[in-house]
């Protein structure tokens, strides 16, 4: 997992690990207003987390094995 500014590379992370990382970055998300996630799979398991935390999210399928997820605060 790599983090550059407001971009977090979560390729290879389990959905549980992604949730933990999002919790760790929640303060940064509040401060910056948005985060980008880069993943090799569509993070379907994380959608309920986004909704529960009132985050807006948008999924971009860049390639067959690359998804970019834009998360912003409501």
C-alpha positions as CSV (number, residue, x, y, z in Angstrom):
1,X,0.0,0.0,0.0
2,X,1.4,3.4,-1.0
3,X,0.0,6.8,-0.2
4,X,0.8,9.9,-2.2
5,X,-0.9,13.1,-1.0
6,X,-4.5,12.2,-1.4
7,X,-4.0,9.0,-3.5
8,X,-3.9,5.6,-1.8
9,X,-2.8,2.5,-3.7
10,X,-4.8,-0.3,-2.2
11,X,-4.1,-3.0,-4.8
12,X,-3.8,-6.4,-3.2
13,X,-5.5,-5.3,0.1
14,X,-8.5,-7.2,1.5
15,X,-11.7,-5.3,2.0
16,X,-11.2,-5.4,5.7
17,X,-7.7,-3.9,5.3
18,X,-9.2,-1.2,3.0
19,X,-11.8,-0.3,5.7
20,X,-9.0,0.0,8.3
21,X,-7.0,2.3,5.9
22,X,-10.0,4.4,5.3
23,X,-10.5,4.8,9.0
24,X,-6.9,5.8,9.3
25,X,-7.3,8.4,6.5
26,X,-10.6,9.8,7.7
27,X,-9.0,12.8,9.3
28,X,-7.1,13.6,6.1
29,X,-10.3,13.1,4.1
30,X,-12.1,15.6,6.3
31,X,-9.2,18.1,5.9
32,X,-8.6,17.7,2.2
33,X,-12.2,17.0,1.2
34,X,-11.4,14.1,-1.1
35,X,-9.3,11.0,-1.6
36,X,-8.5,8.7,-4.5
37,X,-8.1,5.0,-4.2
38,X,-6.4,2.8,-6.8
39,X,-7.4,-0.8,-6.8
40,X,-7.1,-3.9,-9.0
41,X,-10.7,-4.9,-8.3
42,X,-14.0,-3.0,-8.0
43,X,-14.4,-2.6,-4.2
44,X,-18.0,-3.6,-4.0
45,X,-17.6,-4.7,-0.3
46,X,-16.7,-1.1,0.6
47,X,-19.8,0.6,-0.8
48,X,-21.8,0.2,2.4
49,X,-18.9,1.8,4.4
50,X,-19.0,4.8,2.0
51,X,-22.7,5.1,2.4
52,X,-22.7,4.7,6.2
53,X,-20.0,7.4,6.5
54,X,-21.9,9.7,4.2
55,X,-19.1,9.8,1.6
56,X,-19.8,10.4,-2.0
57,X,-17.9,8.0,-4.3
58,X,-17.4,7.5,-8.0
59,X,-15.8,4.5,-9.6
60,X,-13.7,4.8,-12.8
61,X,-12.8,1.6,-14.6
62,X,-9.5,2.5,-16.2
63,X,-8.6,-1.0,-17.4
64,X,-9.8,-4.5,-16.8
65,X,-7.7,-4.7,-13.7
66,X,-7.5,-1.1,-12.6
67,X,-10.2,0.9,-10.8
68,X,-9.9,4.4,-9.4
69,X,-12.3,5.4,-6.7
70,X,-12.9,9.0,-6.0
71,X,-14.2,9.6,-2.4
72,X,-15.4,13.0,-1.1
73,X,-17.2,14.2,1.9
74,X,-20.9,15.1,1.7
